[in-house]
Amino acid sequence: MKPSAVSYSRPGSVDEALALLTEHGSGAKVLAGGQSLVPLLSMRLAAPERLVDINSLAELGYVRVAADGVRVGALARHAAVLADRPAAERQPLLAAALRWVAHPAIRNRGTSVGSIVHADPAAELPAVLSVLGGTVTAASTAGRRTVPALELFAGPLETTLRPDELAVEAFFPALPAQTGVAFAEVARRHGDYALCGVAALVRLDDDLRIVQARVGYLSVAGTPRVLELTGPIAGRSYDAELAEAGRLAATELDPEPDIHATAEYRRQLAQVLTARTLQSAARSAAGVAAGVPA
């Protein structure tokens, strides 16, 4: 199947791109990496009247690292973010998750911000942004606004961004002191869509005991799901078994079955991966606290 007829624009500036989005509204789609949009066009699951190709906007191809976190521009490719060592040091969950994104050919072209606003519930970065409490900056001819991750995702492949808005940046906050992170997922083959994925964050006190445990999930709901799981493991040592948190997650999640996995299998994966990633994150936090690798 081939895409339906569509008009094409390649703006030379952000202002020009925003003017086009304002003019065409819901009839326009932004083309950046195209790794999600182009297949939808080919299957005619999306049929916009106009494509707004932002690949000439080189000023949006940045990865900026500061004390407060990592800012990723709309044209920064997955591979560029993954290869950015200062970004991985400032926010290690980014690199940990990006290693699981599809295959090198996809990462070389796909954009991290594009993946976020595509809002695929099986994608890694929406869950990462959500568990970290990150944000997306949306620009329009009326100005810019900052959208918290937990207010961004409205449903499968749906966000709260307006048709006239362009997502120009994603912000991944730096970790608090004595905090560790970990990521894991299960797929039929590496690079396939995850049957279940987990992004974990654990914060320790000065005695290396758990004071916060937060987990973000992909492929278990229509949007990224974030659970606070501190309750049953608060006060545990960083090297303790954390199976209780996994069992709590299994009771809180209500995954849907599909052709790839039953709901019960996804729930079991979530339980096991929750315990494993929390343990990894806690050990990482202990290493950070001690000033040595975990």
N, C-alpha and C positions, 0 to 999 in steps of 0.2 A: 504494500500500500504506500502511496505517496502523499505528501502533505497537500492540503487544499491551497488554492491560490492565496497569496499573501503579499502585501506591500512591504517594502523594506526601506529602512532609514539607518544611516550610520552617522550619528551626530559627532561633531568635532569638539564639543564641550559639554560639561555637565549641564549648564544652563540650557543648551539646545536639546539635550535629552529630556530634561524636565518639561520643556515647552511641548515636546512631542507627546509625552505622557499625558499632559494636561489636555492637549488637543484631541487625542484619540481615546482617552479614558480606558474603560474596560475592554475596548477593542484592541488594545496594544499589549504586547508581551516584550519583556526585556530579554535580550540574548547576550549572555556573557560567555561562560564556558560551553553551554549548549548540551552538556552531557545528560541532562534530565529533560530539557525542553525539546530537543530535536527528536528523540524517540517518541515523545507525546505527539509531536506534529506529524511524524511519519505514520503513526497509528490513528491519526485523526481524533485523538482524545483531547487535543487542544486545536482550535482553529481561529487564531486571532486574525484581525483584519490587517494589522501592521506589526512587524518586528522592529524593535528599536535596539540595534546592535551597538553596545557600548565599548567594543574592543579597541576603539581609537582613544579612549579616555585613559591614557597611561597614568595620569595622576591618581587613579584609583587602584593602582597595582601595588600597594605598599603593605609592608608588615612593620609596625612601629612598636617598639618595646620601651616601656617606662616603668617607674617604680610602682605605679598602680595597676599595671597589667599590660595586655597585648591588644593592639588595635589592628584589625585586618581590613584592608580596603576591598571594594567590590570586585576588583579584577585580580586580586592575589590568588594564584592557583594553589590547589592543595599541595602540590609538590614543593612550591616555594615556601609555604608556611611550614611544612614538615621539615625542610632543610634548614630553617632558620634556627640556629643554635641558641641565640639569646632569647627567642620566643619560647623555646622548649625549656630553658632554664627558669624563665619567669613564670610560665604556666605549663607545667609538664603534662597536664591532661590533654592538651592540644595535640602534641606529638604522639602520645600514647594512643589516642583515638584515630588520628589520621593514618596511622599505619594499617588500619583495618579498612580504609575507604577503597573499595573496588580494586582496581589494578593500576600499575604505573601509568599506562597510557591514558586512563581516565583521570588520574591525579595530575598528570602533566597539563591537562586542558581544563578540567573542572575547577570551579572557583568555590572557595569556602563559604563566602557570603551567599552565593547562589544556591548552594546546598541547603543552607539554613532557611532561606526564604522559600525554597521549593517545598519545604515542610513535609517531606516524606517521613512517616513515622518509623521507617526502618533505617533512616540515616543516622550516622554517628554524631555529627556536629550539633544538630538541634538538642539532643540529650545533653551533650557537653555544655553548651551554652546555658541550658536550663539549670543543671545541677550547680553550676558555678555562680548563678545569679547574674549572668551577663546581659548585654543589651545590644540592640540594633539601632543604628541611626538612619532615619528615613528622611529623604530630602524631597521637596516639591517646590513649585514656584511660589508657594506661600511661606516657605522657610523650612526649618529642620526641626525634628522632634526625636526624642530618645524613647525607644520602646523596650521595656523590660522583657526578658525572654519568657517569663511566666504569663505575660499578656500578649505575646506575639502569635502563638499557635492556636488557631481556631478550630482545626480539624484536619483530617488527612488532606495533604496538598493545599492547605488553606491557611492564610495568615490574616492578621488584622490590619495589614498595610492597605492603604487606599490605592485604587487604580492609577492615580496620578503621582504616586510616590515611588522613588527609587531608593532601595536599600544601599547606602553608600559605605557603610562600615559596620563591623561587628566588634564588640569589646568583650574580651575575656579577662575578668579581674584576676589579679595576682592572688596567691594563696596567703591566708593569715599565717602568723608564726606557728610553728609546730604542727603543721598540717600536711597531710600526704594525700595523694590521689592514686587511682588505679583504674584500668579499663580492661574489659574482656567481652567477647561475644562468641556466639556459636553460629556457624553457617554451614550449609552442606559442603561448600568448597570455599576456600579463602577467596574473598573478593565478591562472593555472592551476597545477596541481601541477608542480613542477620535474622535468624529465627528468634534470637533474644540477645540483647546487649545491655551491659551494665557499666555505668560510670560512677565511681565511688569517691567520696571525700571524707576524711577522718581528721579530726583535730584532737590533740592531746593536751593535758595539763603539764605542769612542771614535773610531776611524778610519772610521766609517760602513761597516764591513764586516760581513757577515752572520755571526752566531754561533748563531742558532736560526731554524728555519723549520718551522712546524707547520701542518697543514691538516686541517680537518674537512669531511666530505662528507655530502651528503644525496642520497637516491634512487639510491644505488649498492649498498646492502646492506640487510639487514633491520633494522639499528640504525645510529645515526650511526657513521661510521668516521673515526678520527683517525690520521693518518700523520705521523711525524717525518721530514722531508725535508731536514734540514740537510746530510747527508753530501755530496752532489754539488755543493753550492753554498756550503759553508762557506768564509769568507774572501773571497767575491765582494763587489765594491762594490755599494752600494745601487742603482745604476743599471745593473747588468749584466743581460744576457739570462739567463733562468733556465729555459730549455727543458729542461735535464737533470732538473730536479726534476719537471717534467711527465711526462717519459718514465719516471722511476722510479715515479711514482704510477700510471701506466698498467699497469706490471708488477705492482704490489702489489694493485690492486683487481680484484675478480671480480664485476662486476655481473650481475644476472639480467635476461634479456629479458622483455618483457611486450607488451601490445597497443600501447603508446605508443612504444617504442624497442627496438632490438636491444641486446644486451650490448655489441657492438663499438662501436655509436654512442655509448653512454653512456661507454665507456672512452675514446673519442676526445674527447668533451666534457670529461671529467675531466682529460685531459692538457692540453688547451688552456687550460681555466679555471684549472688549477693554476698554470701559468706566468704567466698574466695577473694573477691575484690576488696571487701572491707578489711580483711586480714592483710592483704598486700598494701593497702593504703595506710593502715595503722603502722606497719613496719616501716614504710617510707617516711611517715611522720616522725617516727622514733629516730630514724637516721638524720632527718633534717634537724631535729632538736639537739642531737648529739654532735652535729656538724660533720658527720661522716656518712658515706653511702649506706642505705638500708640493706 
